[in-house]
Amino acid sequence: MDILSDELWEIAEDRKEQAVEERKKIMDSGWVEFSLEYLTSCAQQMMQSEIDKFKGTIQLVHDYYHAVDEKLIPEAPESNTVDLLTEDAELPDVERIADGAEPSDINSFSYPRLDDFFKKALKAQVVPDVLAQSAAADAGKKGGAKGKDAKKGGAPDPEEAKPESIYVKEMKEAIKVEKSILRFRLTQIRNWALMRLKHQRELSLRTYQKLDDWIAVATKAENDAIEEVCDVLKDAIEDQDKIQDELRIKFMDFFVDKGILNYIEPPPEKLAAMEESSDGKFNIPQLEALLRELQVLADADGKMNNRKVVELFFRKAQPQNTFGDVGGLPKEWHSFTRAHFEKLVRNLDICNTGSVDYRVLATCCVLLKTPIAQDADIEAMKKSLQHPEVTADGFMAGNFWFTKTEAAQDREYSHPFPRAAAIKRILFDLHSADGKVSIAKLGTILRAAELTLSKPGVATYGDILAAVTK
C-alpha cells in the first residue's frame, strides 16, 4: 500500500513539474514581446505619417502666402521632414519594468521607445522662420547698391521697421493651427498605442495568472484524489474485502461508482472464422469442388462438351446429391431445370462450337455477384501487379475491384473469414500455368467483352450466365 501511495504521489509531482515547465515555455516564447514591438512600430509609422503631412502642409502654406503677397517663393529645403527612425540611432527598450517592482502589476511597466518616438515627433513642429530668411536674402541683394551710394557722398538712411501685412498674420495663424493639429494627433496616437500596449500586457498577465491558478487547483485535486483512493484501499485491506465497485474520476473529483461491479473473469473467446452461407453465391468449399469437377471434364485445351456441363450442373442441383455446403450449388439454383443450364451453356458458347472453356465458366461462378470488370478496373489490376506474369505471392498481394463485393458477412463476435483472399487463391489456381498467371489473358477473360456484346442489361458475371440473347 505504501509503495502504491508513493508512486501515485510521484506521478502527481511529475505532472505538476510538467505543467510549471509548460507555463514557463509559454511565458518565454516571446510572442507577447513581439506583439508589443509590432504595436510600437505601427505607432511610429502613424506618427511619421503625421509629421510628413505636417511638413508638407507648412510648405504649402508658405508658398501660398508668398504668392498672395507677391513675394518671391523661397526654395524648399532639401530635407523637408524629420525621420523618427534612423539607421544609426540606438532604440530604447520597447517595454521596461521598474527595479524591484512586482511583475504581475500592470502599473510596473513603462514603454520608453514609444515615449522617445513621441518626444522626437513633437520636435518636428519647430519650423524655420521663412520671413527672416527672405529678409536676410533681400538685405544681401541691397547691400551692393547702398555701398555705391555711400561713395557718392550720400549718408545712408536707417531702415524703418515695416509693419506686418495681413497676409503674414494669416500665415502665422495658419501655422499655429497646423501645429496644434499635429500635437493633438500625435497625442491621440501615443494614447492609443499606450492603451493597446497596456491592454496586451494585461491580457498576458491575466493568462499567466490563470495558468498558475489552474496548476494549483489541478495539483490540489490530484492530491485529494490520491488521498481518497488510499483511504478506500486501506479500508478494503483492513476489512479483507475485494473492491468490486468501479473507481472513477469525474472531472477533478474521485468517487466510487456503486452502479458497476467488476469481476475477475476473462472475456469470452471470439468464435472461429466461418463463412456464412449466402443464397446467391457459391461458398468456398462449393467453388473448390466445382473447380475439381470441371478440370476432370476439360480436355487438354480446357474445353468441355456442352452436354456434359449440363449434366454436371443438373446432377449437382438435385437435393439428394448435395452434401451440406460441399459439392452443391447456391440455394437460388436448386430450382433450376435442365433448360436453365442449357441456356447457361448457350450464353457461353457464342460461336456454337458445342463446347465451352471451363476457365470462363468457373470464373463466372467464382465472381457470380461481382460487377463485370471495366477497362479502368483492368488497368488498376495490371498496375498493382506490375508484371505481365506473376506468381502466387504477387497475385495475392494485388489490388482487385472485387475485394468488397466478395468480402464475407461474418458472424457476430467472431474472427473474420478471409473470403476475398480465398477467391484470389481460387482464381490463381484456375488461370495459372507453370506457377504463373498471364495478366493479359486473365484481363481478357475478366473483361468478358465478347460475352456481353449482344446481351442487354448485363451487370454482373451471374447476369452473363442467365442473360437473354437479343
C-alpha positions as CSV (number, residue, x, y, z in Angstrom):
1,M,0.0,0.0,0.0
2,D,2.8,2.4,0.9
3,I,4.6,1.6,-2.4
4,L,1.4,2.4,-4.4
5,S,0.8,5.6,-2.4
6,D,4.4,6.8,-3.1
7,E,4.1,6.0,-6.8
8,L,0.9,8.0,-7.0
9,W,2.4,11.0,-5.2
10,E,5.5,10.8,-7.6
11,I,3.1,10.8,-10.6
12,A,1.3,13.8,-9.3
13,E,4.5,15.7,-8.6
14,D,5.8,15.0,-12.1
15,R,2.6,16.3,-13.6
16,K,2.9,19.5,-11.6
17,E,6.5,20.0,-12.7
18,Q,5.5,19.4,-16.3
19,A,2.7,21.9,-16.0
20,V,5.0,24.5,-14.5
21,E,7.6,23.9,-17.2
22,E,4.9,24.3,-19.9
23,R,3.8,27.6,-18.4
24,K,7.4,28.9,-18.3
25,K,7.8,27.9,-22.0
26,I,4.7,29.9,-22.9
27,M,5.9,33.0,-20.9
28,D,9.4,32.8,-22.6
29,S,8.1,32.1,-26.1
30,G,8.4,35.8,-27.0
31,W,5.0,36.1,-28.6
32,V,3.8,38.9,-26.3
33,E,7.1,40.9,-26.7
34,F,6.8,40.5,-30.5
35,S,3.2,41.9,-30.4
36,L,4.3,44.9,-28.3
37,E,7.1,45.7,-30.7
38,Y,4.7,45.4,-33.6
39,L,2.3,47.8,-32.0
40,T,5.1,50.3,-31.2
41,S,6.2,50.1,-34.8
42,C,2.7,50.8,-36.0
43,A,2.5,53.9,-33.8
44,Q,5.9,55.1,-35.1
45,Q,4.7,54.7,-38.7
46,M,1.5,56.7,-37.9
47,M,3.5,59.4,-36.2
48,Q,5.8,59.6,-39.1
49,S,2.9,60.0,-41.5
50,E,1.5,62.9,-39.4
51,I,4.9,64.6,-39.4
52,D,5.3,64.2,-43.2
53,K,1.8,65.6,-43.7
54,F,2.5,68.5,-41.3
55,K,5.8,69.4,-43.1
56,G,4.1,69.3,-46.5
57,T,1.2,71.4,-45.2
58,I,3.6,74.0,-43.8
59,Q,5.5,74.2,-47.0
60,L,2.2,74.6,-48.9
61,V,1.1,77.5,-46.5
62,H,4.4,79.3,-47.0
63,D,4.2,79.1,-50.8
64,Y,0.6,80.2,-50.8
65,Y,1.0,83.3,-48.8
66,H,4.2,84.3,-50.6
67,A,2.3,84.0,-53.8
68,V,-0.6,86.1,-52.5
69,D,1.7,88.7,-51.1
70,E,3.5,88.8,-54.4
71,K,6.8,87.8,-52.9
72,L,9.5,85.6,-54.3
73,I,8.7,82.0,-53.2
74,P,11.8,80.6,-51.4
75,E,13.2,77.3,-52.5
76,A,12.1,74.3,-50.5
77,P,14.8,72.8,-48.2
78,E,16.3,69.5,-49.3
79,S,15.1,67.6,-46.3
80,N,11.6,68.7,-45.6
81,T,10.8,66.1,-42.9
82,V,12.1,64.6,-39.7
83,D,12.8,60.8,-39.6
84,L,11.8,59.2,-36.3
85,L,13.7,56.1,-37.1
86,T,17.2,56.4,-38.4
87,E,19.7,53.7,-39.1
88,D,22.4,54.8,-36.7
89,A,20.0,55.6,-33.8
90,E,20.0,53.3,-30.8
91,L,16.4,52.5,-29.9
92,P,15.3,52.2,-26.2
93,D,13.6,49.1,-25.0
94,V,10.0,48.5,-26.1
95,E,9.0,47.7,-22.6
96,R,10.7,48.1,-19.2
97,I,9.8,47.2,-15.7
98,A,11.0,49.3,-12.7
99,D,13.6,47.9,-10.5
100,G,12.1,46.0,-7.6
101,A,8.6,46.3,-9.0
102,E,6.0,43.5,-8.9
103,P,6.0,41.7,-12.4
104,S,2.3,40.9,-12.0
105,D,1.3,44.6,-11.6
106,I,0.4,46.3,-14.9
107,N,1.5,49.7,-13.5
108,S,5.0,48.5,-13.1
109,F,5.6,48.5,-16.8
110,S,6.7,51.5,-18.9
111,Y,7.3,51.9,-22.6
112,P,10.4,54.1,-23.3
113,R,10.5,53.5,-27.0
114,L,7.0,54.9,-27.5
115,D,7.9,57.9,-25.3
116,D,11.0,58.5,-27.3
117,F,9.1,58.5,-30.6
118,F,6.6,60.9,-29.1
119,K,9.3,63.4,-28.0
120,K,11.0,63.3,-31.3
121,A,7.7,63.8,-33.1
122,L,6.9,66.9,-31.0
123,K,10.2,68.5,-32.0
124,A,9.1,68.3,-35.6
125,Q,6.6,71.2,-35.0
126,V,9.6,73.6,-34.9
127,V,9.7,75.2,-38.4
128,P,12.2,77.8,-39.7
129,D,11.1,81.5,-39.9
130,V,10.6,81.9,-43.6
131,L,10.1,85.7,-43.3
132,A,13.5,86.2,-41.6
133,Q,15.2,84.1,-44.3
134,S,13.5,86.2,-47.0
135,A,14.6,89.5,-45.3
136,A,18.2,88.3,-45.0
137,A,18.2,87.4,-48.7
138,D,16.8,90.8,-49.6
139,A,19.3,92.6,-47.4
140,G,22.2,90.9,-49.1
141,K,20.9,92.0,-52.5
142,K,20.5,95.6,-51.4
143,G,23.9,95.8,-49.8
144,G,25.8,96.4,-53.0
145,A,23.5,99.3,-54.1
146,K,23.9,101.1,-50.7
147,G,27.7,100.9,-51.0
148,K,27.7,102.7,-54.3
149,D,25.5,105.5,-52.8
150,A,28.0,105.9,-49.9
151,K,30.8,106.5,-52.3
152,K,28.9,109.3,-53.9
153,G,28.8,111.1,-50.5
154,G,25.3,110.4,-49.6
155,A,24.6,109.3,-46.0
156,P,22.6,106.0,-45.6
157,D,19.2,106.3,-44.0
158,P,18.5,103.7,-41.4
159,E,15.7,101.3,-42.4
160,E,12.5,101.8,-40.7
161,A,10.6,98.7,-39.3
162,K,7.9,97.8,-41.7
163,P,4.5,96.7,-40.2
164,E,3.5,93.1,-40.9
165,S,1.0,92.7,-43.7
166,I,-2.3,91.0,-43.2
167,Y,-1.1,88.0,-45.2
168,V,1.8,87.4,-42.9
169,K,-0.5,87.5,-39.9
170,E,-2.8,85.0,-41.6
171,M,0.1,82.8,-42.4
172,K,1.3,82.7,-38.8
173,E,-2.2,81.9,-37.6
174,A,-2.4,79.1,-40.1
175,I,0.9,77.7,-38.9
176,K,-0.2,77.8,-35.3
177,V,-3.4,75.9,-36.2
178,E,-1.4,73.2,-38.0
179,K,1.0,72.9,-35.0
180,S,-1.9,72.4,-32.7
181,I,-3.5,69.8,-35.0
182,L,-0.1,68.0,-35.1
183,R,0.2,68.0,-31.3
184,F,-3.4,66.7,-31.0
185,R,-3.0,63.9,-33.4
186,L,0.4,62.8,-32.1
187,T,-1.1,62.8,-28.6
188,Q,-4.0,60.7,-29.8
189,I,-1.6,58.2,-31.5
190,R,0.5,58.0,-28.3
191,N,-2.5,57.5,-26.1
192,W,-4.0,54.8,-28.4
193,A,-0.7,52.9,-28.7
194,L,-0.1,53.1,-24.9
195,M,-3.6,51.8,-24.2
196,R,-3.1,48.9,-26.6
197,L,0.3,48.1,-25.2
198,K,-1.1,48.0,-21.6
199,H,-4.1,46.0,-22.7
200,Q,-1.8,43.4,-24.4
201,R,0.4,43.2,-21.4
202,E,-2.6,43.0,-19.1
203,L,-4.1,40.1,-21.1
204,S,-0.8,38.2,-20.9
205,L,-0.5,38.7,-17.2
206,R,-4.1,37.6,-16.7
207,T,-3.4,34.4,-18.8
208,Y,-0.2,33.6,-16.9
209,Q,-2.2,34.0,-13.6
210,K,-4.9,31.7,-14.8
211,L,-2.3,29.1,-15.8
212,D,-0.8,29.4,-12.4
213,D,-4.2,29.0,-10.7
214,W,-5.0,26.0,-12.9
215,I,-1.8,24.3,-11.8
216,A,-2.6,24.9,-8.2
217,V,-6.2,23.7,-8.5
218,A,-5.2,20.6,-10.5
219,T,-2.4,19.7,-8.1
220,K,-4.8,20.0,-5.1
221,A,-7.5,18.0,-6.9
222,E,-4.9,15.2,-7.7
223,N,-3.6,15.2,-4.2
224,D,-7.1,14.9,-2.8
225,A,-8.0,12.1,-5.2
226,I,-4.8,10.2,-4.2
227,E,-5.8,10.5,-0.5
228,E,-9.3,9.3,-1.2
229,V,-8.0,6.3,-3.2
230,C,-5.6,5.4,-0.4
231,D,-8.4,5.6,2.1
232,V,-10.6,3.3,0.0
233,L,-7.8,0.8,-0.5
234,K,-6.8,0.9,3.2
235,D,-10.4,0.2,4.3
236,A,-10.6,-2.7,1.8
237,I,-7.3,-4.1,3.1
238,E,-8.3,-3.8,6.7
239,D,-11.7,-5.4,6.1
240,Q,-10.1,-8.0,3.8
241,D,-12.7,-7.3,1.1
242,K,-12.4,-7.2,-2.6
243,I,-13.1,-3.9,-4.3
244,Q,-15.8,-4.7,-6.9
245,D,-17.2,-1.2,-7.2
246,E,-15.9,1.0,-10.1
247,L,-13.4,3.7,-9.0
248,R,-13.9,6.7,-11.2
249,I,-12.6,10.3,-11.6
250,K,-15.2,12.8,-12.8
251,F,-13.5,16.0,-13.9
252,M,-11.4,16.6,-10.8
253,D,-13.4,14.6,-8.2
254,F,-12.8,11.0,-7.2
255,F,-15.8,8.8,-6.4
256,V,-16.9,5.2,-6.1
257,D,-19.5,4.1,-8.7
258,K,-21.8,1.7,-6.9
259,G,-23.6,1.0,-10.2
260,I,-20.8,-1.0,-11.8
261,L,-19.4,-4.2,-10.3
262,N,-16.1,-5.7,-11.6
263,Y,-15.5,-9.5,-11.8
264,I,-12.2,-11.2,-12.4
265,E,-13.2,-13.1,-15.4
266,P,-11.5,-13.2,-18.8
267,P,-13.6,-12.1,-21.8
268,P,-15.1,-14.9,-23.9
269,E,-13.1,-16.1,-26.9
270,K,-14.3,-15.0,-30.3
271,L,-16.0,-17.5,-32.4
272,A,-13.8,-19.2,-35.0
273,A,-13.8,-17.8,-38.5
274,M,-16.6,-19.4,-40.6
275,E,-18.2,-18.4,-43.8
276,E,-21.8,-17.5,-43.5
277,S,-24.0,-19.1,-46.2
278,S,-25.4,-16.9,-49.0
279,D,-28.4,-17.9,-51.1
280,G,-27.0,-16.3,-54.3
281,K,-23.3,-17.1,-54.1
282,F,-21.1,-20.2,-54.1
283,N,-19.3,-20.7,-50.9
284,I,-15.6,-21.6,-50.9
285,P,-16.0,-25.4,-50.5
286,Q,-18.5,-25.4,-53.3
287,L,-16.2,-23.5,-55.6
288,E,-13.2,-25.8,-54.8
289,A,-15.4,-28.9,-55.5
290,L,-16.8,-27.4,-58.7
291,L,-13.3,-26.4,-59.9
292,R,-12.0,-30.0,-59.5
293,E,-15.0,-31.5,-61.3
294,L,-14.7,-29.0,-64.2
295,Q,-11.0,-29.8,-64.6
296,V,-11.9,-33.5,-64.8
297,L,-14.3,-32.8,-67.7
298,A,-12.0,-30.4,-69.6
299,D,-9.6,-31.7,-72.3
300,A,-6.0,-30.6,-72.8
301,D,-7.2,-27.2,-74.4
302,G,-9.5,-26.5,-71.4
303,K,-12.7,-27.2,-73.4
304,M,-15.8,-29.1,-72.1
305,N,-18.6,-30.6,-74.0
306,N,-21.8,-28.7,-73.6
307,R,-23.9,-31.7,-72.8
308,K,-21.5,-32.9,-70.1
309,V,-21.6,-29.5,-68.5
310,V,-25.5,-29.5,-68.5
311,E,-25.5,-33.0,-67.0
312,L,-23.0,-32.0,-64.3
313,F,-24.9,-29.0,-63.1
314,F,-28.3,-30.7,-63.3
315,R,-27.0,-33.5,-61.2
316,K,-25.5,-31.1,-58.6
317,A,-28.8,-29.3,-58.4
318,Q,-30.6,-32.4,-57.2
319,P,-31.1,-32.3,-53.4
320,Q,-30.1,-35.9,-52.9
321,N,-26.7,-35.2,-54.5
322,T,-25.8,-32.3,-52.2
323,F,-23.8,-33.0,-49.1
324,G,-24.3,-29.8,-47.0
325,D,-22.2,-27.0,-48.2
326,V,-19.7,-29.2,-50.0
327,G,-20.3,-30.2,-53.7
328,G,-23.6,-28.4,-54.1
329,L,-24.9,-25.2,-55.7
330,P,-26.3,-22.0,-54.3
331,K,-29.8,-22.2,-52.9
332,E,-31.1,-20.0,-55.7
333,W,-30.0,-22.6,-58.2
334,H,-31.8,-25.5,-56.6
335,S,-35.0,-24.7,-58.6
336,F,-33.1,-24.7,-61.9
337,T,-34.2,-27.2,-64.5
338,R,-32.3,-28.7,-67.4
339,A,-33.5,-25.8,-69.6
340,H,-31.9,-23.3,-67.3
341,F,-28.5,-25.0,-67.5
342,E,-28.8,-25.4,-71.3
343,K,-29.4,-21.6,-71.5
344,L,-26.3,-21.1,-69.3
345,V,-24.1,-23.1,-71.7
346,R,-25.5,-21.3,-74.8
347,N,-24.7,-17.9,-73.3
348,L,-21.0,-19.0,-73.0
349,D,-20.9,-20.9,-76.4
350,I,-21.4,-17.8,-78.5
351,C,-19.8,-19.4,-81.6
352,N,-21.9,-22.6,-81.4
353,T,-18.9,-24.9,-81.2
354,G,-20.6,-27.4,-78.9
355,S,-18.1,-26.7,-76.1
356,V,-17.1,-24.0,-73.6
357,D,-13.9,-23.0,-71.8
358,Y,-14.0,-24.3,-68.3
359,R,-12.0,-21.3,-67.1
360,V,-14.6,-18.9,-68.3
361,L,-17.4,-20.9,-66.7
362,A,-15.5,-21.2,-63.4
363,T,-14.7,-17.5,-63.4
364,C,-18.3,-16.6,-63.8
365,C,-19.3,-18.9,-60.9
366,V,-16.5,-17.6,-58.7
367,L,-17.5,-13.9,-59.2
368,L,-21.2,-14.6,-59.5
369,K,-22.5,-11.4,-57.9
370,T,-19.5,-9.2,-58.8
371,P,-19.9,-6.4,-61.3
372,I,-18.1,-7.1,-64.6
373,A,-14.7,-5.5,-64.8
374,Q,-14.4,-2.3,-66.8
375,D,-11.3,-1.1,-68.6
376,A,-10.4,1.1,-65.6
377,D,-10.6,-1.9,-63.3
378,I,-8.4,-4.0,-65.6
379,E,-5.8,-1.2,-65.8
380,A,-5.8,-0.8,-62.0
381,M,-5.3,-4.5,-61.6
382,K,-2.3,-4.5,-64.0
383,K,-0.8,-1.5,-62.3
384,S,-0.9,-3.2,-58.9
385,L,0.5,-6.5,-60.2
386,Q,3.3,-4.6,-62.1
387,H,4.5,-7.6,-64.1
388,P,2.9,-9.3,-67.2
389,E,3.2,-12.7,-65.4
390,V,3.0,-13.1,-61.6
391,T,3.5,-15.8,-59.1
392,A,1.1,-16.8,-56.3
393,D,2.6,-14.3,-53.8
394,G,2.4,-11.4,-56.2
395,F,-1.1,-12.3,-57.2
396,M,-2.3,-12.4,-53.6
397,A,-0.7,-9.0,-52.9
398,G,-2.5,-7.3,-55.8
399,N,-5.5,-5.0,-55.6
400,F,-8.7,-6.1,-57.3
401,W,-12.1,-4.4,-57.7
402,F,-14.0,-7.4,-56.4
403,T,-12.5,-7.3,-52.9
404,K,-15.5,-5.5,-51.3
405,T,-18.2,-7.4,-53.2
406,E,-16.7,-10.8,-52.3
407,A,-16.0,-10.0,-48.7
408,A,-17.6,-12.4,-46.2
409,Q,-20.5,-11.4,-43.9
410,D,-19.0,-12.6,-40.6
411,R,-20.9,-13.8,-37.6
412,E,-21.3,-11.5,-34.6
413,Y,-18.2,-11.6,-32.3
414,S,-16.2,-13.9,-34.5
415,H,-12.9,-13.8,-36.2
416,P,-13.2,-12.5,-39.8
417,F,-13.3,-15.1,-42.6
418,P,-10.9,-14.3,-45.4
419,R,-13.3,-15.0,-48.3
420,A,-11.7,-12.4,-50.6
421,A,-8.2,-13.9,-50.1
422,A,-9.7,-17.4,-50.8
423,I,-11.3,-16.1,-54.0
424,K,-7.9,-14.7,-55.1
425,R,-6.3,-18.1,-54.5
426,I,-9.0,-19.9,-56.5
427,L,-8.6,-17.5,-59.4
428,F,-4.8,-18.0,-59.4
429,D,-5.2,-21.8,-59.3
430,L,-7.8,-21.6,-62.1
431,H,-5.7,-19.4,-64.5
432,S,-2.1,-20.3,-63.6
433,A,0.2,-22.3,-65.8
434,D,3.6,-23.4,-64.6
435,G,3.1,-21.5,-61.4
436,K,2.4,-18.1,-63.1
437,V,-0.6,-16.2,-64.3
438,S,-0.6,-14.3,-67.6
439,I,-2.2,-10.9,-66.7
440,A,-3.1,-10.2,-70.3
441,K,-5.1,-13.4,-70.7
442,L,-6.7,-13.0,-67.3
443,G,-7.8,-9.4,-68.2
444,T,-9.4,-10.6,-71.4
445,I,-11.5,-13.2,-69.5
446,L,-12.4,-10.8,-66.7
447,R,-13.4,-8.1,-69.2
448,A,-15.8,-10.6,-71.0
449,A,-16.3,-8.2,-73.9
450,E,-17.5,-10.8,-76.4
451,L,-19.9,-12.5,-73.9
452,T,-21.7,-9.2,-73.1
453,L,-21.8,-7.9,-76.7
454,S,-25.3,-8.9,-77.6
455,K,-26.8,-9.2,-74.1
456,P,-28.5,-6.1,-72.8
457,G,-28.8,-5.3,-69.1
458,V,-25.8,-7.4,-68.1
459,A,-24.1,-6.0,-65.0
460,T,-22.6,-9.0,-63.1
461,Y,-20.9,-12.2,-64.1
462,G,-24.0,-14.0,-63.0
463,D,-26.0,-12.0,-65.5
464,I,-23.8,-13.4,-68.3
465,L,-24.9,-16.9,-67.4
466,A,-28.6,-16.0,-67.1
467,A,-28.9,-13.3,-69.8
468,V,-31.3,-13.5,-72.7
469,T,-29.7,-13.1,-76.1
470,K,-31.0,-10.3,-78.3
